[in-house]
């Protein structure tokens, strides 16, 4: 179980770093993650990285991992706009919430 906990902790650390970057660079984030033509490519690359990290996990073996990944990317995109940029939530809070929602053992369908 240690590997599982380590993976989740690392993912939360990475989500926190991403939200911190977005919070520190709101104008760059708005341009790069939302407004430019390349924003879709950036989100596709982000999705591919997540898929590579998650595709071997047993809880996704019976499901289309792309739905899960696109849901996470969409949540990051929306939460950045509605909660991070408005300062309603801090980067650490958003990362923690995402981990709790997407990786809670009770919520994973097998």
C-alpha positions as CSV (number, residue, x, y, z in Angstrom):
1,X,0.0,0.0,0.0
2,X,3.0,2.3,0.4
3,X,3.4,2.7,-3.4
4,X,-0.3,3.7,-3.6
5,X,0.1,6.3,-0.9
6,X,3.4,7.6,-2.5
7,X,1.7,7.9,-5.9
8,X,-1.2,9.9,-4.5
9,X,1.1,12.1,-2.5
10,X,3.2,12.8,-5.6
11,X,0.1,13.6,-7.6
12,X,-1.2,15.9,-5.0
13,X,2.2,17.7,-4.9
14,X,2.1,18.1,-8.7
15,X,-1.4,19.4,-8.7
16,X,-0.5,21.9,-5.9
17,X,2.5,23.0,-7.9
18,X,0.4,23.5,-11.0
19,X,-2.2,25.5,-9.1
20,X,0.5,27.6,-7.5
21,X,2.0,28.3,-10.9
22,X,-1.4,29.3,-12.2
23,X,-2.1,31.6,-9.2
24,X,1.4,33.2,-9.5
25,X,0.9,33.8,-13.3
26,X,-2.8,34.5,-13.9
27,X,-2.2,36.4,-17.1
28,X,0.1,33.7,-18.6
29,X,-2.4,31.1,-17.5
30,X,-5.3,32.8,-19.1
31,X,-3.4,33.2,-22.4
32,X,-1.7,29.8,-22.4
33,X,-4.5,27.6,-20.9
34,X,-7.6,29.3,-22.2
35,X,-7.1,31.8,-25.0
36,X,-4.5,30.7,-27.6
37,X,-5.0,28.2,-30.3
38,X,-2.2,26.2,-28.6
39,X,-4.2,25.9,-25.4
40,X,-6.0,22.8,-26.6
41,X,-2.6,21.2,-27.5
42,X,-1.3,22.1,-24.0
43,X,-4.3,20.4,-22.4
44,X,-3.9,17.4,-24.7
45,X,-0.2,17.0,-23.6
46,X,-1.3,17.4,-20.0
47,X,-3.9,14.6,-20.6
48,X,-1.3,12.4,-22.2
49,X,1.0,12.8,-19.3
50,X,-1.8,11.9,-16.8
51,X,-2.9,9.0,-18.9
52,X,0.7,7.6,-19.0
53,X,0.9,7.8,-15.2
54,X,-2.6,6.2,-14.6
55,X,-3.1,3.7,-17.4
56,X,-1.5,0.8,-15.6
57,X,-3.6,1.2,-12.5
58,X,-6.0,-1.7,-11.9
59,X,-9.0,0.4,-11.0
60,X,-9.1,1.7,-14.6
61,X,-8.7,-1.6,-16.3
62,X,-12.4,-2.0,-17.1
63,X,-13.0,1.7,-18.0
64,X,-12.0,4.2,-20.7
65,X,-9.2,6.1,-18.9
66,X,-9.6,9.0,-21.3
67,X,-13.0,9.9,-19.7
68,X,-11.4,10.0,-16.3
69,X,-8.4,12.0,-17.5
70,X,-10.5,14.5,-19.5
71,X,-12.6,15.0,-16.4
72,X,-9.6,15.9,-14.3
73,X,-8.3,18.3,-16.9
74,X,-11.7,19.9,-17.2
75,X,-12.0,20.2,-13.4
76,X,-8.5,21.9,-13.2
77,X,-9.5,24.2,-16.0
78,X,-12.8,25.2,-14.4
79,X,-11.6,25.4,-10.8
80,X,-8.7,27.6,-11.8
81,X,-11.1,30.1,-13.3
82,X,-13.9,29.9,-10.7
83,X,-12.0,29.3,-7.4
84,X,-8.3,30.0,-7.8
85,X,-8.4,33.3,-9.8
86,X,-11.2,34.5,-7.5
87,X,-9.1,33.6,-4.5
88,X,-11.9,31.5,-3.0
89,X,-9.5,28.6,-2.6
90,X,-5.8,28.3,-2.2
91,X,-3.7,26.0,-4.5
92,X,-3.2,23.4,-1.7
93,X,-7.0,23.3,-1.0
94,X,-7.8,22.7,-4.7
95,X,-5.2,20.0,-5.1
96,X,-6.4,18.3,-1.9
97,X,-10.1,18.4,-3.0
98,X,-9.2,17.0,-6.4
99,X,-7.3,14.1,-4.9
100,X,-10.1,13.4,-2.4
101,X,-12.7,13.5,-5.2
102,X,-10.9,11.5,-7.9
103,X,-8.8,9.1,-5.8
104,X,-11.0,8.3,-2.8
105,X,-11.0,4.5,-2.6
106,X,-14.8,4.4,-1.9
107,X,-15.5,6.3,-5.1
108,X,-13.5,4.2,-7.5
109,X,-15.7,1.9,-9.6
110,X,-14.3,-1.6,-10.1
